[in-house]
């Protein structure tokens, strides 16, 4: 199975989004933020590093008309 790799522009967006979420967590305080908010930040950094985004793969399968 061939994985769809995100383009460099999308990977940069994921990186920026992850940094903004992490900055918000830092400014709020690690002990005050619910643990669930760490998940999207982690997923964004994973997608930025690897280029693999499950939501992007699913949306391409749904909306791609080949």
ChimeraX commands (.cxc) that place a marker at each C-alpha (Angstrom):
marker #1 position 0.00,0.00,0.00 radius 0.5
marker #1 position 1.38,3.35,-1.02 radius 0.5
marker #1 position 0.99,6.05,1.60 radius 0.5
marker #1 position 0.08,9.52,0.42 radius 0.5
marker #1 position 2.77,11.92,1.53 radius 0.5
marker #1 position 1.76,15.47,2.36 radius 0.5
marker #1 position 3.29,18.24,0.29 radius 0.5
marker #1 position 5.92,20.50,1.87 radius 0.5
marker #1 position 3.38,23.32,2.16 radius 0.5
marker #1 position 0.96,21.15,4.13 radius 0.5
marker #1 position 3.78,19.83,6.31 radius 0.5
marker #1 position 4.78,23.42,7.10 radius 0.5
marker #1 position 1.16,24.17,8.02 radius 0.5
marker #1 position 1.11,21.14,10.36 radius 0.5
marker #1 position 4.33,22.34,11.98 radius 0.5
marker #1 position 3.00,25.87,12.50 radius 0.5
marker #1 position -0.30,24.57,13.87 radius 0.5
marker #1 position 1.51,22.27,16.29 radius 0.5
marker #1 position 3.72,25.13,17.47 radius 0.5
marker #1 position 0.71,27.39,18.07 radius 0.5
marker #1 position -1.10,24.71,20.09 radius 0.5
marker #1 position 2.09,23.99,22.08 radius 0.5
marker #1 position 2.60,27.69,22.74 radius 0.5
marker #1 position -0.97,27.95,24.02 radius 0.5
marker #1 position -0.38,24.97,26.31 radius 0.5
marker #1 position 2.85,26.53,27.58 radius 0.5
marker #1 position 1.30,29.94,28.22 radius 0.5
marker #1 position -1.69,28.41,30.01 radius 0.5
marker #1 position 0.46,26.12,32.12 radius 0.5
marker #1 position 1.09,22.42,31.76 radius 0.5
marker #1 position -0.70,21.57,35.02 radius 0.5
marker #1 position -3.86,23.50,34.04 radius 0.5
marker #1 position -4.34,22.12,30.54 radius 0.5
marker #1 position -6.39,18.97,30.06 radius 0.5
marker #1 position -4.38,16.03,28.72 radius 0.5
marker #1 position -6.62,15.77,25.65 radius 0.5
marker #1 position -5.18,19.01,24.24 radius 0.5
marker #1 position -1.76,17.38,23.95 radius 0.5
marker #1 position -3.05,14.89,21.36 radius 0.5
marker #1 position -3.67,17.31,18.44 radius 0.5
marker #1 position -0.31,18.97,19.04 radius 0.5
marker #1 position 1.41,15.59,18.97 radius 0.5
marker #1 position -0.47,14.53,15.85 radius 0.5
marker #1 position 0.49,17.78,14.10 radius 0.5
marker #1 position 4.19,17.29,14.89 radius 0.5
marker #1 position 3.98,13.65,13.74 radius 0.5
marker #1 position 2.36,14.72,10.46 radius 0.5
marker #1 position 4.92,17.48,9.94 radius 0.5
marker #1 position 7.87,15.14,10.51 radius 0.5
marker #1 position 6.67,12.08,8.60 radius 0.5
marker #1 position 4.28,13.62,6.07 radius 0.5
marker #1 position 1.67,11.01,6.98 radius 0.5
marker #1 position -1.70,12.47,7.95 radius 0.5
marker #1 position -4.57,9.98,8.38 radius 0.5
marker #1 position -7.22,12.68,7.88 radius 0.5
marker #1 position -5.59,13.73,4.61 radius 0.5
marker #1 position -5.46,10.12,3.38 radius 0.5
marker #1 position -9.12,9.51,4.26 radius 0.5
marker #1 position -10.28,12.75,2.62 radius 0.5
marker #1 position -8.38,11.92,-0.56 radius 0.5
marker #1 position -10.04,8.49,-0.68 radius 0.5
marker #1 position -13.49,10.00,-0.19 radius 0.5
marker #1 position -13.25,12.98,-2.54 radius 0.5
marker #1 position -10.82,11.77,-5.22 radius 0.5
marker #1 position -12.80,10.83,-8.33 radius 0.5
marker #1 position -10.44,8.62,-10.31 radius 0.5
marker link #1:1,2 radius 0.2
marker link #1:2,3 radius 0.2
marker link #1:3,4 radius 0.2
marker link #1:4,5 radius 0.2
marker link #1:5,6 radius 0.2
marker link #1:6,7 radius 0.2
marker link #1:7,8 radius 0.2
marker link #1:8,9 radius 0.2
marker link #1:9,10 radius 0.2
marker link #1:10,11 radius 0.2
marker link #1:11,12 radius 0.2
marker link #1:12,13 radius 0.2
marker link #1:13,14 radius 0.2
marker link #1:14,15 radius 0.2
marker link #1:15,16 radius 0.2
marker link #1:16,17 radius 0.2
marker link #1:17,18 radius 0.2
marker link #1:18,19 radius 0.2
marker link #1:19,20 radius 0.2
marker link #1:20,21 radius 0.2
marker link #1:21,22 radius 0.2
marker link #1:22,23 radius 0.2
marker link #1:23,24 radius 0.2
marker link #1:24,25 radius 0.2
marker link #1:25,26 radius 0.2
marker link #1:26,27 radius 0.2
marker link #1:27,28 radius 0.2
marker link #1:28,29 radius 0.2
marker link #1:29,30 radius 0.2
marker link #1:30,31 radius 0.2
marker link #1:31,32 radius 0.2
marker link #1:32,33 radius 0.2
marker link #1:33,34 radius 0.2
marker link #1:34,35 radius 0.2
marker link #1:35,36 radius 0.2
marker link #1:36,37 radius 0.2
marker link #1:37,38 radius 0.2
marker link #1:38,39 radius 0.2
marker link #1:39,40 radius 0.2
marker link #1:40,41 radius 0.2
marker link #1:41,42 radius 0.2
marker link #1:42,43 radius 0.2
marker link #1:43,44 radius 0.2
marker link #1:44,45 radius 0.2
marker link #1:45,46 radius 0.2
marker link #1:46,47 radius 0.2
marker link #1:47,48 radius 0.2
marker link #1:48,49 radius 0.2
marker link #1:49,50 radius 0.2
marker link #1:50,51 radius 0.2
marker link #1:51,52 radius 0.2
marker link #1:52,53 radius 0.2
marker link #1:53,54 radius 0.2
marker link #1:54,55 radius 0.2
marker link #1:55,56 radius 0.2
marker link #1:56,57 radius 0.2
marker link #1:57,58 radius 0.2
marker link #1:58,59 radius 0.2
marker link #1:59,60 radius 0.2
marker link #1:60,61 radius 0.2
marker link #1:61,62 radius 0.2
marker link #1:62,63 radius 0.2
marker link #1:63,64 radius 0.2
marker link #1:64,65 radius 0.2
marker link #1:65,66 radius 0.2
view
